């Protein structure tokens, strides 16, 4: 027999009221939780959108900064190079010294721009990295060669004892950046007639290789050593500091060494000197491209070399070597390149935008085309695409010249149809060698 409970009884009413209250409270709590969850999702989406916009704004700022600073630097360094090579007539000793100081200052500024961009690229995970099998001795010798003039000005001795066996995996351009930055730092903080020593220590049994740079400079305090590899930190940051620098060099070294899977350490005593040691794995789990083309590395540092016979450097009658079409909207850049190449014997034809470049190409049938990327009316990339679509110009060598130096810029130029890419400020000697290579192929 089933007993029937009377919900109207006092005890049952209390139970039902309690249940209803509990359900109501739970539903209310769930509604509140749902509301908060929705608000949290919205806030996360808004914050993500804000971060995306901020990153995009930072990328745009860096790209614009690179372009706006590289463009005038192209004129400064370009005119300096033409003056030093006698394109505009002979210079006396005092004039040559002044131009060399302008050139040195310009390259210092360019190095700072490149360091800022490289640090930003690393943080964004966009820095070009092409590891390959390297000879440590050759990398060290090349790096020492790049700082030899700086050391000579302070009568600093550079010492290096090449190891017998020193093959390892690394990116050649980035390894030179690492070593040059460390060497520059040591030379900067070493007094005149001091000594900077570079050593390589292969440790095959421990599966790593070490590069050490030792100086007898001013040394670094223990407190400063802890902050040494942070961006913009300077051990000598007082108003009376004697050593210039941005504070980015060692931070960049730390990041580049980490990209190689290694680490950098410092041992130093104030007043006695310092030793920086870079330790890299001998064999690494890196995405190694065995077919890496040395010419595919980033050209922003101006370190690409082309071993060709580019002809004599003496003045040659204009037009004797061939016709070059240059598309460039900045008159300063036009003057620099036109005067230099005409002095080398080329006939120069100038177009000031992409539309004019297409018309001039039809008119003069150039042997080589120099194409700026950012121009009015039609940009250089579109002009290159249209030239490549025309059978008459499908095989004409095109060198893209641009103040853009951000990740992907080089690839976009090559995908559009350019044969080569140079980032401003360009080396006129490098440009001459590139052009000479194309004329050598044609003959």
Secondary structure by P-SEA (a helix, b strand, c coil): cbbbbccccaaaaaaaaaaaaaaaaaaaaaaaaaaaaaaaaaaaaaaaaaaaaaaaaaaaaaaaaaaaaaaaaaaaaaaaaaaaacccccccaaaaaaaaaaaaaaaaaaaaaaaaaaaaaaaacccbbbbccccaaaaaaaaaaaaaaaaaaacbbbbbbbbcbbbbbccaaaaaaaaaaaaaaaaaaccccbbbbbbbbbcccccbbbbbbbbccccccaaaaaacccccccccccccccccccccaaaaaaaaaaaaccbbbbbbcccccbbbbbbbbccccccccccccccccccccccccccccccccccccccccbbbbbbcccaaaaaaaaaaaaaabbbbbbbccaaaaaaaaaaccccbbbbbcccccccaaaaaaaaaacccccccbbbbbccccccaaaaaaaaacccccccccccaaaaaaaaaaaaaaac
